[in-house]
């Protein structure tokens, strides 16, 4: 570990000297706009054309498509105006449309995907560093969509639709779960549709200069044309996160940052446990969060008696392998600035290994998924000059025979130039209280870096080491990867490893003691006129994993082509060549063992997807072929349906039919999700799940009446019915929770 780290650090002076140009210096031909200071705020009703305040503001206009016809002008005129008062930034957009009856409005939930609806998004790079930004978006229904770009994002277009549920699929740099305090209003008319945004300056972070120029870009989607267009032209494989290619917004005069917000909450719950004869349980509690701007770009967050009862439950997964499943973080406190604390190696295929050096779900969630109370915590995060800094501290309570834990994370990242950086991180867990052993500690240390070479090439690396009592030596991990992102070519190569005693207890490992070599290449072809095709994406990927004795545990070769039509239909046709080396017999499901040995198989993989901008759409994925010496057919069917922008539904059924030496069995997982938006801020959501692998049925029903920054009233009903335990329990486990939180802006 020390030799690797030393060699890596020797290269840093040369690396820094090679990166002389900053992002802003590289932008010489990008569009520019100016924000106008106004004495009176416009009336926020979405009626931009009728408001005299906007008539004096010169609009930014002109967009360029990335799809379906890259480099061509946008088919409809888009005008965007920027103005500000002493405390608020206003954005007005008019999306002219010669066929207003064709406007698609698919959803009105907060942060709902904007890729399959007519929509508008704007991004502000307030530090004009080409790396950090704030995204605000809406559709004609007036939804509030916002997010945060950290560490440069990916800027890589996912190939599915231009921002929304698929954004950030290739990167951890976009955080959709950041929720700011702002408002938007829209109007639809015979001219098309328009929107007005009111974004308080206190919602943003920016440098202390009196007059500022920010990085700026905006995006318009026209769903019926499958069109995605940008104000500052981007390559066809880039999206709004590509801040190094943004234009500029001059003349912004934000006030000195004075920001102190309190978010108190009150909660009450009632539980009816499943055991026969048990009495109902009730509880109530109070807590508070605090947000304070230490500097205009550095924020302190404090939390006391933290509770996340309003967060949606996890989607269940089927595990037909011998390695750990990954469940994403959903709790708001941990999601803000989450990209700053992200270092690791991400899985790219079934035979890849995932390493997260810091995984916040280890805090407040026990080894069996049980909730552990968080007494208090704090986070200091943001920018200090060219440094991104983050410090996190959390304290959990002792409960259920488990002792409390003290968690601490420190992260620093130095920006070196265009898409390049170097950083370090330290992570600590320490058991506290009378139940904790005296040596119950765990530490993780890492250094990492990113080197952007020209417009299209990126090299990333980290080296890490853990310190765990009783595990000495062979306790390191590392990654070296290269990524290519040209308009018609994408590719990557990476090598990652984690040695036998590498033990990041506040992180996540999908498997241990491995070496992983992987590669990926894709060529995108856009025919001018061929049977209605929009794009063909032939690609191949390879991933193999060995232990340190040279034993191959997994290998996965995927050869595929994606056929996408301009009408939104997609068909994927692929072949998988797999190898699995099983060292020890394991039970794939209860009662069905897979014997130790080596298994080589072929699979046929197909995907069919209809246009998701339509009121009804279908997604079907099937894998058929060999499986641990036998056969498997795995089919996933998803049916999406909506009625207007208020009611959306999603029904998914995963079916696995397996026949191996120890017998035949089936595994099914069903999921029904319903959402009804009474208003863009008042929502009813339901999630019902059936899993015959764990033999349970669960339901989660949530009513939310949102105020600023995702605060408000939440009423939650949870029910879990363990079908296999019905002989012991007379009823399901039922819980009702009512939570109310409110944002108090002290300096407003």
Protein Blocks (a to p, Z undefined) as FASTA:
>chain_A
ZZmmmmmmmmmmmmmmmmmbcfklmpmkbccddddddfbdcddehpamlpmklmmpccde
hiddfbfbghiacfbdcdddddddfkbccdddddddfblmlpccfbfcehiafklcccdd
ddddfkonopaccdddddfkopacddddeehinopaehlnopajkgoklbckbcfkbccd
ddddddddfklpaddddddfklpccdfbfbdcdddddddddfklopacdfbdcdfkbcfk
lmmlcccdehiacdddddddddddddddddddfbehiacdddddddddddddfblkbccd
ddehiafklpccddddddfbfbdcddddfbfklmgoklmmggcdddfbfkbccddfbafk
lgopafkopacddfbdcddeddehjaccdddddddddeehiacdddddddddddfbehia
cdddddddddedjklcfklccddddddddddehjlbccdddddddddehiagjiaccddd
dddddfkbccddddddddfklccfkbccfbghiaddddddddddddfbgghiabdcdddd
ddddddfkopafbdcdddddddddfkopacdddddddddddfbdcdfbghiacdeddddd
ddddddddddfkbmbdcddddddddeehiacddddddddddehjlbccdddddddddddf
kbccddddddddddddfblkbccdddddddfklopaddddddddddeehiacdddddddd
dfklmmmpgbdcddddddddddddfkZZ
